Amino acid sequence: MKPTRTLAHRSPGRWLVLLGILVSALTLSGIAASPAMAEDGSTAQASEEFEYFFTGNVQFDREPLEGVKITVEGGGFEADAETDVDGKWRIGVPEKGEYKVTLDEDTLPKGVVVAKGEATVTAEFGLTKLKAVNFFLGEGERTTTNFGAQLLERVINGLNFGLLLALAAIGLSLIFGTTGLSNFAHAEMVTFGALMVLTLGVDLAWPIWLAIAAAIVLSAGLGWTLDAVIWKPLRKRGVALIPLMIVSIGLSLAIRYTYQFFYGGATRQLPGATAPKELSFGGVQLSWIDVGSMVVSVVVLLGVAFFLLRTRIGKATRAVSDNASLASASGIDVDRVIRIVWVLGAALAGLSGILWAYFRPGVSWDMGFQILLLIFAAVTLGGLGTAFGALVGSLIVGLFIEISTLWLPSDLKYVGALVVLILVLLFRPQGILGRRERIG
């Protein structure tokens, strides 16, 4: 008989994941602090956590322009602010380096334009901690990109982001399905893959393809080690799910700050991360890295689907996800299956981290934690414990996040994804592909 599990049997796990999402949301709320007013009337980071600042004026015929949006981007960091009544703006950045300062032409008054090629300025700090970038504008006629081209660009970026998010979400979903654990340390597995490529490909100057392959193998080894050293002994002792989740939170913090201790707080780039966008598709500019990332994601996801549907281990994994006790009684080695799931989940998370480092772009000590909330959202949205649901949920989250920036400020795009999650769960509590008679 086909092993089944009712939704009621898995409801404690659902509450654990939803609790995990709430904890992540509260913690992440401080990551993208909105700009606040400084003493001089200019906008500045409310937390004042940065030591270096870009500042400047926006004027038209020597008159200040209010409400003009300025964006500073570089080294994996991005922030924006609007000019005050005096036309002044101020944005803090985490470190010295080269940044792109962009004036959003859509926020200019009618008839005021920036000369062609001058809306974006590349700026770098000198010996001081303050760098001034001014925009002095004139009259003219502004041309804008049509809505269709913008939408197509967001869709492609959303698919790219959703696919890399799916790699991490599927690993998390498989681990939850077979063990019931909401693993907060999964974010550090994502970071681990990118850090290993940085160490091997940049610090040790290995060929990048070899560094990526080695990083994925090391990520798989990390999953094997975590299960062998921590999770299997705790399972043998019969530790309940809530204490296990708390252990995963503590493990996440310990690993994350270990990364910071050894790698520092700076954001570094992988080879080819800033490759020029030489490919044109329907008016959208893409780089070979973008295309390669999507191709690799699709191929790997197809491989995971084949593993789950066609191999004996994959079928055993689904059986353990349905009912571990019944699977064990049927002769399946549950501990072996769980160990394989940990190895596979960690390898997928490591690959996701590598692709995330190219998508951002940049490698930092907390990069996995920055998308942990989205990973949990994708898993819950698609259906707890089902790998294919995690894929669908990830694509929806990725597309919504990118497309929503056509109307929402960039700081609110992640909030929109969570609104979609809440709405879906209100009408379908088990998620999109979750089913009452089977989750896995």
Secondary structure, DSSP 4 states (H G I P E B T S, - for coil): ------HHHHHHHHHHHHHHHHHHHHHHTTTTPPEEE-TTS-EEETT---SEEEEEEEEETTEE-SS-EEEEEETTEEEEEE--TTSEEEEEESSSSEEEEEE-GGGSPTTEEPPTT-SEEEEE--SSSEEE--EEEEE-------HHHHHHHHHHHHHHHHHHHHHHHHHHHHHHHHH----TTHHHHHHHHHHHHIIIIIIS---HHHHHHHHHHHHHHHHHHHIIIIIHHHHHTT--HHHHHHHHHHHHHHHHHHHHHHH-S--B--TTTT----EEETTEEE-HHHHHHHHHHHHHHHHHHHHHHHSHHHHHHHHHHH-HHHHHHTT--HHHHHHHHHHHHHHHHHHHHHHHHHHTT-B-TTHHHHTHHHHHHHHHHH-TT-HHHHHHHHHHHHHHHHHHTTTS-GGGHHHHHHHHHHHHHHH-TT-SS--SS---
